[in-house]
């Protein structure tokens, strides 16, 4: 058996510790960068629920010219996996993310306030009502009463003529982080999830590319087919 010198053993131990810290899901409140290799991660209203934004890593292929990974200020943890906090980049609101995609904690950052309320309830009608109260004008549900809604449900609808962008974020009239090399047009299948409260954007599931994102409201027909079969206009 080869016996390594003590200095080498100490260096190896420190290296292993550094790797484990950068990859572990954080639990201490504070500022974290998303991992550089992160392609995209959805910011959600509730654990595994409605998408309200997206954060990216520095080396993501989805955002052209990105020079730094997005930041996330962790405020709370649920079940050791879901992290609640403020998402930077072009998200600029609070939500839940999967904490195992965050890097190591960075010092020197003050805690930002949340412009939107924290939701800790479950799915179904409660989450639907919270979405409608704070984010959405209309939501595509599994049931018209909302008591059987599913977080990943959407109904495929046609795309209006023209080429449209798909964006990771939408807030206060502004789209942020357009997905590179993805064009929404009549050849792409999209399913709508909800119309934003100001009626200027729609969260869609780009079925063709397997990505959730926001498109301008004008990209889709004025009347959208609900999963129940009824039609929602406006």
GIHU-V751003 format. One record per pair of residues at least 12 apart in sequence whose ideal C-beta (glycine too) atoms are under 7 Angstrom apart, sorted by the first residue. I is the first residue (numbers start at 1). J is the second residue. D is the distance in Angstrom with one decimal. If there is no record, write none. Layout:
BEGIN
I J D
I J D
END
This chain:
BEGIN
21 104 5.5
22 103 5.3
22 104 4.8
25 80 6.6
25 81 6.3
25 99 3.8
25 100 4.5
26 74 5.8
26 83 6.9
26 99 5.6
26 102 5.4
26 105 6.1
27 77 5.3
28 105 6.0
29 74 5.4
29 75 5.8
30 74 6.1
30 105 4.8
31 71 5.9
31 73 5.1
31 105 6.9
31 106 5.0
31 109 3.6
32 71 7.0
32 72 5.2
32 74 6.1
32 102 4.1
32 103 5.9
32 105 5.6
32 106 6.8
33 69 4.5
33 71 5.7
33 103 4.7
33 106 6.6
34 55 5.4
34 56 6.8
34 57 5.0
34 69 4.7
34 70 5.0
34 72 6.4
34 101 6.0
34 102 6.1
34 103 6.8
35 57 5.4
35 69 6.9
35 101 5.7
35 102 6.9
35 103 5.1
36 57 5.0
36 58 4.4
36 59 5.1
36 69 5.4
37 57 5.6
37 59 5.6
38 56 6.4
38 57 3.2
38 60 6.5
38 101 5.2
39 57 6.8
39 60 5.0
39 61 6.7
39 62 6.2
40 54 5.4
40 56 5.4
40 60 6.3
40 62 5.6
40 168 6.6
41 54 6.9
41 55 5.4
41 97 5.8
41 98 6.4
41 101 5.1
42 54 5.7
42 212 6.2
43 55 6.3
43 87 4.8
43 91 5.6
43 95 3.8
43 97 5.7
44 95 5.5
44 96 4.8
45 95 6.2
45 119 5.5
45 127 6.9
45 130 6.8
45 131 6.2
45 135 6.9
46 96 6.3
46 119 5.1
46 121 6.8
46 123 7.0
46 127 5.3
47 78 6.1
47 82 4.7
47 96 5.6
48 151 6.0
49 123 6.0
49 127 5.4
49 151 4.9
50 127 6.7
50 131 5.3
50 151 6.5
51 203 6.1
51 212 4.9
52 93 6.7
52 95 5.4
52 135 6.0
53 87 5.9
53 91 3.8
53 93 6.2
53 95 6.3
53 168 7.0
53 169 4.8
54 91 6.8
54 168 3.3
54 169 5.9
54 177 6.5
55 70 4.1
55 72 6.5
55 87 5.2
55 89 5.4
55 91 6.0
55 97 7.0
56 70 5.6
56 89 6.7
56 168 6.9
56 177 6.5
57 69 4.8
62 179 5.1
62 180 5.8
63 177 5.3
63 180 6.3
64 180 4.5
70 87 6.9
70 88 5.4
70 89 3.7
71 88 3.9
72 85 5.5
72 87 5.5
72 88 6.8
72 97 6.5
72 102 6.0
73 85 4.8
73 86 4.3
73 109 6.7
73 111 6.1
73 112 5.7
77 99 7.0
81 98 6.7
81 99 6.4
82 96 5.0
82 98 6.9
82 99 7.0
83 96 6.8
83 97 5.4
83 99 3.8
84 96 5.4
84 118 6.4
86 112 4.6
86 114 6.2
89 177 6.8
90 169 4.6
90 176 2.5
90 177 5.0
91 169 5.1
92 171 6.3
93 115 5.6
93 116 4.9
93 171 6.3
94 114 3.7
94 116 5.8
94 118 6.6
116 134 6.1
117 134 6.3
123 149 6.9
123 151 6.3
124 146 6.8
124 147 5.6
124 149 6.0
125 145 6.7
125 146 4.2
125 147 4.7
128 141 6.1
128 146 3.8
128 149 5.2
129 146 6.9
131 194 6.5
135 196 6.7
135 197 6.0
136 194 4.0
136 195 6.3
136 196 6.4
136 197 6.0
137 195 4.7
137 196 6.6
137 197 5.2
137 199 5.2
138 194 6.4
138 195 4.5
138 232 5.1
139 194 4.2
140 153 6.7
140 154 6.0
140 155 5.5
140 192 5.6
140 193 5.6
140 194 6.5
140 226 5.9
140 227 5.7
141 227 6.6
142 227 5.9
143 228 6.9
144 228 5.2
153 227 6.2
154 191 3.0
154 192 5.9
154 193 4.9
154 204 7.0
154 205 4.4
155 191 5.5
155 192 6.3
155 225 5.4
155 226 6.7
155 227 4.9
156 189 5.5
156 190 6.8
156 191 4.7
156 207 6.5
157 190 6.8
157 192 5.6
157 220 5.8
157 221 6.4
157 224 5.5
157 225 6.0
158 186 6.9
158 221 6.4
159 184 5.9
159 185 5.8
159 186 5.2
159 188 6.3
159 190 6.2
159 219 6.0
159 220 6.6
160 218 6.7
160 219 5.7
160 220 6.4
160 221 6.6
161 186 7.0
162 185 6.9
163 183 4.9
163 185 5.1
164 184 4.1
164 185 6.8
164 215 5.4
164 216 6.2
164 219 4.0
165 178 4.6
165 184 6.9
166 179 4.6
166 182 5.0
166 184 5.3
166 206 5.9
166 211 6.9
166 213 4.3
166 215 6.0
167 213 5.6
167 214 4.7
168 213 5.8
169 214 6.9
170 196 6.2
170 201 4.2
170 214 4.0
173 198 6.7
173 200 6.3
175 214 6.4
179 211 6.7
179 213 6.2
182 206 7.0
182 209 5.8
184 206 7.0
184 215 5.5
184 219 6.0
188 206 6.4
188 208 4.6
189 207 4.1
189 208 5.2
190 204 4.3
190 205 6.6
190 206 5.5
190 207 6.4
191 204 6.3
191 205 4.4
191 207 5.9
192 204 5.3
192 220 6.4
192 224 5.5
193 205 6.5
195 217 6.6
199 217 5.8
199 234 6.7
200 216 7.0
200 217 5.4
201 214 4.7
201 215 6.8
201 216 6.2
201 217 5.9
202 214 6.8
202 215 5.6
202 217 5.7
202 220 5.8
222 234 7.0
END
